[in-house]
Amino acid sequence: MHQFFVESNLDLNQLVYLPADVLRQIKTVLKLKPTELVWLSNGSKLVEGSLQSDWTVLPKRWIETPQRSVQVVLYAALIRKERFEWMLQKATELGIDRIVPLIMERNVVKWEDEPRKLQRYTAILKEAAEQCHRVDIPHLDEPQRLKQVDFSGTDKLLVAYEELSQTQPLSQIPLTGKSFGIVIGPEGGISASEFEYLKSKEGIPVGLGPRILRAETAALVALTTLNLRIE
C-alpha cells in the first residue's frame, strides 16, 4: 500500500485534494489508477482512501498505528553523506522521534560544505516514513555544535562509547522516564574532552558490544536495543 503525507484535515468521506508533488508521484512515477487504494497521513492521523477520477482521495477507514509512550532522540555526529543518509532512513524505520545532527571535534564532514543538505535529509525522512507506514515524520534539527545542544529535554542521556572499561552495556542500563537521548560520535570517535563534557551533562556511557562499529551501525544497534526494551 502506498502512503503519502498531506497537510489537509483528514475526515472520513471528505475528499482530500493532493499537493502537486504527490500527484506527480502518483501519476508519473507510480502510475496508479483511479479506484486504487492509498494511505494518507497528516502527521497525526492515518487513513485509507480510494483514488477518484479527478485525482482526489476519498477516505474510507482509519488505520490504527502503534504508539509508544516514550520519546527517543538521536544525537548523531555528521558522517559521510551516503552513510548519514542511510542512518536517517533506518532510524526513521526504527521509530526515532527526533534527530539532532552534531558538529564534533573529529567530524570528517563539515556541514558548511553543503548547506542544502538539510532539505535533502528532510525528504529522506519523509520517504522513509511513508515506506514504513509511520503516521508522523521524525523532526530534524539544524546541525549544532555539541556544547550548544540543550540536553535538558531528555530524562536519560546515553552516550555510546568504544572504551568498554568505562561503560555499562546498553542492554543492562535501567530505563526509567519518558524520554531518552542517545549520542553517537563521528568516524574518529568522541574525543576525551567531549566525553568529559557529556558526563558533566549527566550522560551515561554505554557499550554496544565488544566490536568497534561504524557510526551508522552504532546508531542502529543502539536504537534497536532501546526498541526491544521500551516497546
N, C-alpha and C positions, 0 to 999 in steps of 0.2 A: 504494500500500500504506500503510495507516495504522499508525503506530508509537506505542507508549506506554512510559513509564518505570514500572518497578515496583521494589520493594525486595526482591523474592524472589530466592532462588537459582534459577538457570536451568540445567536439565538436560534433555536430550532425553527425550521420552516420560514426563516427570514433570509432572503437572498444576500449573498456576500459578493461584492464586486472585487475582483482580484487586481493587484497592482501590476504595472506593465512588465516588470521583470519576471513575476510569477507567470503571467500569461505567456510570455516568450518561452519560458522553460516548458510549460505545459504543451504548447502548440508546436514549437520548433524543435526542442531538444527531446522531450519525452514522447511527443506525438500522441498524446492522449486524445480520446474522442468523447463527445457528449454522451452522457449516461454513465460514464466510468466513475468509480468512487475514489475520493481523495480525503485526506485528513487535513484539517486546518487548525492552527493554534494562534492565539493572540498573546501568548506569554503566560496566561493564567488558566485558560480552558482549552480543551482539545475536543474537536467534533468531527464526525464523519458525515460527508455530504456527497451529492452527485453533481457532476458537471452538467450544466444546462446548455442548450443550443446557442445561447448568447454568451457563453463562457463565464457565466456567473456560477456560483456553487450554492446549492440548496442543502443546508444542514439537516440531517435526519436523526442522528443519535449522538449522545455524549460518549466520549471514550474515557473510561476510568484509568488514571495513571497512578502508579505507586508514588507516595510521597514519604520522605523520611523527615524525622523531627529535628535533625541536626544539620548544621551548615559546615561545609568543608571549603577552605580557601587554600589554593596552591600559590605559594610564593616561589616563582621559578626564575632562576637566573637566565638571562638571554644566552642562547647557544646557537649553533649554526642553523641557517634558515630552514633546511629540509627537516632537520631533527626537531626544531622547535614547533614547526607546523604539525608534524606527526604527533608530538606530545599534546598539542592543543586538541587535536582531533580525538585522540584516545582518552584524554582527561574528560572531555565532554561526554563520551560514551560511558565513562565510569561515574558520571553524575556530579562532577565538580560544580560548585556554585559560583565561584569567583576565582579569577586568575590575576595575579599581580606580577608582571614581568619585573625582574630585578636587575639593576646595574651594579655589578660587584667588582671587586678588585681584579679578579682573574678572568673576567669575561674576554673571550676571544672576539666576540661580535660586539661592535659598537652600534648603539641604536641610531646615532647620528648618521650612520652610513646610508640608511634607507628610511627616512621619516614617514614614508607612506605605508610602512609595514602594518601599522595598526588597522588600517582599513581592510587589508587582505586577511589579517588574523581574525577580524570580526566576521568576515564572510566564511572563513573556515569553521568557526564555531557554529554559525548558523546552519551550514550544510551538514555538519556532524550531528547537530541536534535534530534536524529533520530526518536524517538517516536512521537514528536510533529511537525515533518517536518520543523525544522529550517534549514536555509541554512548554518548557522555557529554554532560553539561551543563556549560557554562563556569562556573567558580567566580566568584561576585560578592562582592567585599569590601564591608565597610561604608565609606561615604564617609570620606575622610581629608583633612586639610589637607596641602598639598604638603610642608611640612617635617616632617611626621610619617611620611611614607612611607619604607619601607625598600626601597631600590632594589638592595640587595646581591645579591638573588637572580637578577639578570639578568646575563648575560655582556656584553651590549652594550645601552646605553640610548640610544635615538634620540629626538630632540626635534624635532617638526615646527614650523618657524618660518617666518614670512612674509617676513622680510628676506633675500632670496636672496643678497645680498652677504656674508652671514655664515653661509651654509650650503653643504653639498655635496648634490648630487642623491641622493635615497634610492636610486635605481636604480644608483648607482655606488659606494655605500659597501661596503667589504669586509665580508662577513658570516661571521664565524668564531665558533664557540661553539655551545652547545646551548640557549640561552635569550636572547630578545630582548624588550626593552620599548620601546613607542612612546608618547610623551607627546603628547596633543592638548589644546590650550588651549581656553578658552571663547570665546563670541561676541566679547568685547572683546580677545581675543588674550592672549598671555603677556606679562606686564609685564617691564620691563628687569631689575628685581631678581630676579624668578623665573627669568628666563633665565640670569642670572649664577649663581644658586644651582644650577640644573640642570647647568650646565657644571662647577661645583665638584664635582658628583657624577659626573663623567666622562660627562655627557650629550653626545651628538654632535648638533649642529644639522643638520637635514636639510631640503631643499626638496622640495616635491611638484609643482613646475611653476610656470609664470610667472603664473598667476592666483591671486587670493585666493579660498580655498574656505571654505564654511561648515564649522563644526566637524565635523558629522556626515559631510559629504562628505570632508573631510580624513582622517578615521579610515578610511573605506572605501578611499580611494586608497592610503593607507599600508599597510593590511592586504593589499590586492590586490597591491601591488608586492612586499611581503615574500613572499607566497604564490608568486608567479611565480618568485622567486629561490630559495626554500628547498624547495619541494615537487617 
